[in-house]
Amino acid sequence: MSQFCQTETPVVPLRDNNPTTITPYVNYGLIAANIAVFIYQLSLNRQELQEFFRSAAVVPCQISNTCPQISAQPIPEWLTLFTSQFLHGGFLHIAGNMLFLWVFGNNIEDRLGHIKFLFFYLTCGALAALAQWFFSQNSPIPALGASGAIAGVLGAYILRFPRAQVLTLVPLGFFITTIRIPAMFFLGFWFVQQAFYGIASLQAPSSVGGGVAYWAHAGGFVFGAILAPLLGLYKRD
């Protein structure tokens, strides 16, 4: 089993009304890199995929050095804080994450610039993984996915563009409609949801089952809101 960093939500963002002044090459590159790694995952059989996750994903007990059996890892544990950001557990997992990155990442790259945005994204992802590790230090379950880093993007977005309108796909029973929701409410609800589920997950044994790494989401969001202003989120104004 694995813990997925997945931007799960009952509603789906389609686009925002927030134009950019640059071509977000880094955002496009990150999406392409995630898709390329996922295609590589599809080429692996089940056993090879599990071994790949064990070596490239974040395994909390390996970082804590508390795993019952620790074998030599081809990738240093500190490096998995970054490699894990490019792994995904299935089509819905990567599709949801990449959609959020596509909708919200370009505007943060526009504000920070290409190099700072890449640094910001990877740093938020690593700090988000450490937040998840803090609450499950003895867990042998690999944690993987891009949404810790993407949560950092969302934390920056809600600060800089709280009034931006997000065209959102909303299921209403058997019907589906679209409405425009201010980013403040769309992303604010998402963060509260992740924090609530994270607190609820503290009651579950860390070594049982898999699921969603909610603390990586909440932590990434907070770290993004802190780090982005330090890197110049408001400087261009």
C-alpha positions in Angstrom: 0.0 0.0 0.0 1.0 3.6 -0.5 0.0 7.0 0.8 -0.9 9.3 -2.1 -0.3 13.1 -2.1 -3.5 13.7 -4.1 -5.4 17.0 -4.5 -8.8 15.3 -4.0 -11.9 17.4 -3.8 -15.6 16.9 -4.6 -15.4 19.8 -7.2 -13.0 20.1 -10.1 -11.3 23.4 -11.2 -11.3 23.9 -15.0 -9.7 27.3 -15.4 -9.3 30.6 -13.7 -9.8 34.1 -15.1 -6.3 35.1 -14.2 -4.1 35.9 -17.3 -0.3 35.7 -17.2 2.3 37.9 -18.7 4.9 35.2 -19.4 4.9 31.7 -20.9 5.1 29.3 -17.8 7.8 27.1 -19.2 8.7 25.6 -15.8 5.0 24.7 -15.0 4.8 23.0 -18.4 8.1 21.2 -17.7 6.9 20.0 -14.4 3.7 18.6 -15.9 5.7 16.9 -18.7 8.2 15.4 -16.2 5.3 14.0 -14.1 3.7 12.5 -17.1 7.0 11.0 -18.4 7.7 9.3 -15.0 4.1 8.0 -15.0 4.6 6.5 -18.4 7.7 4.8 -17.2 5.7 3.4 -14.2 3.3 1.9 -16.7 6.1 -0.1 -18.2 6.8 -1.9 -14.9 5.2 -5.0 -13.6 3.6 -5.0 -10.2 6.7 -6.2 -8.3 9.0 -3.8 -10.2 6.6 -0.9 -9.4 6.5 -1.7 -5.7 10.3 -1.7 -5.7 10.4 1.6 -7.6 8.1 3.1 -5.0 10.2 1.7 -2.1 13.3 3.3 -3.5 12.1 6.6 -4.9 9.1 7.4 -2.6 9.4 8.8 0.9 9.2 5.9 3.5 8.9 7.6 6.9 10.5 4.8 8.9 13.5 4.8 6.6 14.0 8.5 7.3 13.6 7.8 11.0 15.8 4.7 10.8 13.1 2.7 12.6 12.1 0.2 9.9 12.2 -3.4 11.1 14.3 -4.4 8.0 16.3 -1.7 6.2 18.0 -2.7 3.0 20.4 -0.6 1.1 18.6 2.0 -1.0 19.8 3.1 -4.4 18.5 6.6 -3.7 19.6 8.5 -0.5 16.6 9.1 1.8 17.0 12.9 1.7 16.7 12.8 -2.1 13.4 10.9 -2.0 11.9 14.1 -0.6 12.2 15.3 -4.2 11.9 12.2 -6.3 8.7 11.2 -4.6 7.1 14.4 -6.0 7.1 12.8 -9.5 5.5 9.5 -8.6 1.8 8.7 -8.9 -0.4 5.8 -8.0 -2.8 5.8 -10.9 -4.5 7.7 -13.7 -6.9 9.6 -11.4 -4.1 10.4 -9.1 -1.9 12.1 -11.7 -4.8 13.6 -13.6 -6.1 15.4 -10.5 -2.7 16.7 -9.5 -1.7 17.9 -13.0 -5.1 19.6 -13.4 -4.5 21.7 -10.3 -1.0 22.5 -11.3 -2.2 23.5 -14.8 -4.9 25.8 -13.4 -3.0 27.5 -10.6 0.8 27.0 -11.2 1.1 29.4 -14.2 0.1 32.5 -12.2 2.6 31.8 -9.4 5.4 31.2 -11.9 4.3 34.5 -13.5 4.8 36.3 -10.2 8.0 34.6 -8.9 9.8 34.1 -12.2 11.0 30.8 -13.7 13.9 30.0 -11.4 12.3 31.1 -8.2 9.2 29.2 -9.0 11.1 25.9 -9.6 12.9 26.4 -6.3 9.6 27.3 -4.6 7.8 24.2 -6.0 10.5 21.7 -5.1 11.0 23.2 -1.6 7.3 23.1 -0.8 7.1 19.5 -1.9 10.1 18.5 0.3 8.7 20.4 3.3 5.3 18.9 2.8 6.8 15.4 2.8 8.6 16.2 6.1 5.3 17.4 7.5 3.7 14.0 6.7 6.8 12.3 8.1 6.5 14.2 11.4 3.0 12.7 12.0 3.9 9.2 10.8 7.6 8.7 11.7 7.4 4.9 12.1 5.2 4.2 9.1 6.6 1.7 6.5 4.1 3.0 3.9 5.7 4.9 1.0 4.3 8.4 0.5 4.3 9.7 -3.1 2.7 12.3 -5.3 3.0 15.9 -6.5 0.3 17.5 -4.4 2.5 18.5 -1.4 4.3 20.8 -3.9 1.0 21.7 -5.6 -0.5 22.6 -2.1 2.3 25.1 -1.8 1.2 26.6 -5.0 -2.3 26.8 -3.7 -1.2 28.5 -0.5 0.6 31.1 -2.5 -2.3 31.6 -4.9 -4.9 32.2 -2.2 -2.7 34.9 -0.8 -2.0 36.7 -4.1 -5.2 36.1 -6.0 -8.0 35.6 -3.4 -10.6 37.2 -5.7 -9.7 35.3 -8.8 -12.7 33.4 -10.2 -12.2 29.7 -10.6 -14.5 28.0 -13.2 -15.5 24.9 -11.3 -17.2 21.6 -12.3 -19.8 20.8 -9.6 -21.7 17.5 -9.4 -25.4 17.9 -8.4 -26.7 14.4 -8.0 -27.1 13.0 -11.5 -26.4 16.4 -13.0 -23.1 18.3 -13.5 -22.9 22.1 -13.8 -20.2 24.7 -13.8 -20.0 27.8 -11.5 -17.4 30.4 -10.8 -16.1 30.4 -7.3 -13.7 32.9 -5.8 -10.3 31.4 -5.2 -10.5 32.4 -1.5 -13.5 30.1 -1.0 -12.4 27.3 -3.3 -8.9 26.9 -1.9 -9.9 27.9 1.6 -12.4 25.0 1.7 -9.8 22.7 0.3 -7.3 23.6 3.0 -9.8 23.2 5.9 -10.8 19.8 4.5 -7.2 18.6 4.4 -6.5 19.9 7.9 -9.7 18.2 9.2 -8.9 14.9 7.6 -5.3 15.1 8.8 -6.4 15.5 12.4 -8.8 12.6 12.0 -6.0 10.5 10.6 -4.1 10.8 13.8 -6.5 8.2 15.3 -5.5 5.6 12.8 -2.4 3.4 13.3 0.4 4.7 11.0 1.4 1.2 9.9 -2.0 0.0 8.8 -3.4 0.6 5.3 -2.7 3.3 2.8 -4.7 6.4 1.8 -4.1 10.1 1.4 -1.3 12.0 2.9 -3.4 14.8 4.3 -0.6 16.3 6.4 1.5 16.7 3.3 -1.3 18.7 1.8 -2.0 21.0 4.8 1.8 21.4 5.5 2.5 22.2 1.8 -0.2 24.8 1.8 1.1 26.6 4.9 4.7 26.4 3.8 3.7 27.8 0.4 1.9 30.7 2.0 5.0 31.5 4.1 7.7 31.0 1.4 6.1 32.7 -1.6 6.0 36.2 -0.1 9.7 35.8 0.9 10.6 35.0 -2.7 8.8 38.0 -4.1 5.1 37.1 -4.6 4.1 40.8 -4.2 7.3 42.4 -5.5 6.1 43.1 -9.1 3.4 45.3 -7.7 
